[in-house]
Amino acid sequence: MQIQVNSSNQIQGNVRLNEWVSSILHSNLERYEDDLTRIEVHLRDDNGAKPGPHDKRCQMEARPKGHQPISVTHTATSLDQAVDGAASKLNHALEH
């Protein structure tokens, strides 16, 4: 399973961020690793430098072998909560 992490200009993408997101996905989606070819993660701060509730957005798109891609989005106050919420939603979507 390949994991690709993309971030907007407001969120600094780096190796540490990629490893962190990958570890969350591996722990949440371990049982689906053989069934998925790739997961694309898009991180975004909707308000930029301005603070606000639910301004961090994480969209995940999983590509199961032989099926259409599955996409989920979660918004939250922090990037941690956004990634965790999207991973949980993706796990639930793959179950069904």
C-alpha positions in Angstrom: 0.0 0.0 0.0 1.4 3.3 -1.1 0.6 6.4 0.9 0.9 9.9 -0.7 0.6 13.0 1.6 -0.2 16.3 0.0 -0.5 19.6 2.0 -1.6 23.1 1.1 0.6 26.2 1.4 -0.5 26.8 5.0 0.7 23.4 6.2 4.3 22.7 5.9 4.8 19.2 4.4 7.9 17.3 5.5 9.2 13.8 6.1 8.1 13.9 9.7 4.5 14.8 8.7 4.5 12.0 6.0 5.7 9.4 8.6 3.2 10.5 11.2 0.2 10.3 8.7 1.6 6.9 7.4 1.8 5.5 10.9 -1.8 6.5 11.7 -3.0 4.9 8.5 -1.1 1.7 9.0 -2.4 1.3 12.5 -6.0 2.1 11.5 -6.1 0.2 8.2 -3.8 -2.7 8.8 -6.3 -5.3 7.9 -6.9 -3.7 4.4 -3.2 -3.2 3.4 -3.3 -6.1 0.9 -6.5 -4.9 -0.6 -5.4 -1.2 -1.2 -3.0 0.0 -3.9 -2.7 3.6 -2.7 -4.1 6.1 -0.3 -3.9 9.8 -1.1 -4.1 12.3 1.8 -4.8 16.0 1.3 -4.2 18.3 4.3 -5.5 21.8 4.3 -6.0 24.8 6.6 -9.1 26.5 5.3 -8.6 29.8 7.2 -4.9 30.1 6.7 -3.3 32.1 9.5 -6.6 33.1 11.0 -7.8 30.8 13.9 -11.2 29.3 13.8 -13.1 26.2 14.8 -13.0 23.3 12.3 -10.6 25.0 9.9 -8.2 22.0 9.5 -9.3 19.6 6.8 -8.1 16.1 5.9 -9.3 14.3 2.8 -8.3 10.7 2.2 -8.9 8.8 -0.9 -8.3 5.0 -0.8 -8.0 3.0 -4.0 -9.1 -0.6 -3.4 -8.0 -3.2 -6.0 -10.7 -3.7 -8.6 -13.0 -1.1 -7.1 -13.8 2.6 -7.4 -11.9 5.0 -5.1 -13.4 5.7 -1.7 -13.1 9.3 -0.5 -13.7 10.7 3.0 -13.2 14.2 4.5 -13.0 15.3 8.1 -12.7 18.8 9.5 -11.5 19.7 13.0 -9.8 22.3 15.2 -6.4 20.6 15.0 -4.6 18.7 12.3 -4.3 15.7 14.7 -8.0 15.5 15.1 -8.6 16.0 11.4 -6.3 13.1 10.4 -7.6 10.8 13.1 -11.2 11.5 12.2 -10.6 11.0 8.5 -8.7 7.7 9.2 -11.6 6.5 11.3 -14.2 7.4 8.6 -12.1 5.7 6.0 -11.9 2.5 8.1 -15.7 2.6 8.5 -16.2 3.2 4.7 -14.0 0.2 3.9 -15.9 -2.0 6.3 -19.1 -1.3 4.4 
